[in-house]
Amino acid sequence: MEMQQLRYVVAVARTANFSRAAEQCHVSQPSLSQQIQKLEDELGERLFDRLKREVKLTAQGEVFLRRAVRILEEVDAAKREVTDAKELLRGIVTIGVLPTIAPYLLPDVMAGFMEKFPGVEIVVQEDTTERLLKLALTYEIDFVLASHPIHDERLEVQELFTEELLLALPTGHSLARKRVVNVADLENERLIVMKEGHCLGDQVLRFCERSDLWAQISFRSAQLETIQALVQAGLGLSLIPAMAVRSNQKNSLEYRSLKSPRPERKIVATWPKQRPPNRAANEFLKAISTRIRKSIQ
């Protein structure tokens, strides 16, 4: 049994076609078919049913495929680790990040990281949690920066830090005269939240439900900057992550903490258990932790 044969089996299983699999593997179809037939002879079992228009895995093939994928993942991980050690961190790290995190956390982290590891290219992809996790599970990104909870047994989750969600008020609002606002003070206030599909919006609404707070949703947006501009225009109130407040000191909004229970979110890093971050990605995670510790001190 050879590694290349395993790659051929995985390619045929994913494409359901010998010709397309051969193209992906950069070999001729007869050569690929011959190697798979040789593997089947060695195993004494058929891995595929050859139909007229497509190829399907047999029951034995399904079992074999799961093991073959794991073996190839381990081999690829071993190669990456050796390459990292030899080349002293060269290559690309692709990160999936929520748009409510990326512009407020990453600039400072990336500046220090690139100075220390100039040979590593960082690619940032912003999207919703659901879409980013799908990309992580198909190995299209190395890890995701998101907010808890994440419920998927296929993913490893590492908690990075917890941050408060602060009440954003327009200047002159009656609640701006208070240092600390009670949840009950928000009764019948209009709220501006992130649009559906963005976890920050869901977290704000869950906080309202847990606090027995009835609030009218007046606007939804996909951008925190837009939400804060709407608050500034007097169109409602909102709950804004502390990191966005620290990064946006030029606006004329007022920010207040809510009395216990304070709304907050937990920021985590997550990646597939079958494909842990390589050395470069781990160094980037360390840079994030260092940045957070400095901001807390």
Secondary structure, DSSP 8 states (H G I E B T S, - for coil): --HHHHHHHHHHHHHS-HHHHHHHHTS-HHHHHHHHHHHHHHHTS--EEE-SS-EEE-HHHHHHHHHHHHHHHHHHHHHHHHHHHHHTS-EEEEEEE-TTTHHHHHHHHHHHHHHH-TTEEEEEEE--HHHHHHHHHTTSSSEEEEES----TTEEEEEEEEEEEEEEE-TT-GGGG-SEE-GGGGTT-EEEEE-TT-HHHHHHHHHHHHTT---EEEEEES-HHHHHHHHHTTS-BEEEEHHHHHT-TTS--EEEEESSS--EEEEEEEEETTS---HHHHHHHHHHHHHHHHHH-
